[in-house]
Amino acid sequence: RLFVSSINLSTTAIIDMVKALCDVSSVELRHPLPEDRSRNICRHPFDSHYRIYSLQKLVEVADFNMEKRPRFVWNSIWDVLTEHFAVAGCHENIRVSMYAVD
């Protein structure tokens, strides 16, 4: 509900929210989730699992706000998002990178 309601935020607030979500997403994408040691499976590095909750929410916020904001506001939001999506799109984990690009 918070992310859907982002269309009601002021220009400054939505940009701050997107920056904060990008910061959280960056932390999530830097650290893979711990392995399930109970199964003693040696996984390939590309099979590591990363939390992508904030990345998903960034996509949702972008989608909700794209049509609702004036173009100059959307451009400011997009400036923040493109940098993060570019980094996520080059992630070592193919699942993460494909999600960011898609």
Buried (B, 14 or more C-beta within 10 A) or exposed (E): EEBEEBBEBEEEEBBEBBEEBBEBBBEBBEEBEEBEEEEEEEEEEEEBBBBBEBBEBBBBBBEBBEEEBEEEBBEBBBEBBEEBBEBBBEBEBEBBBEBBEE
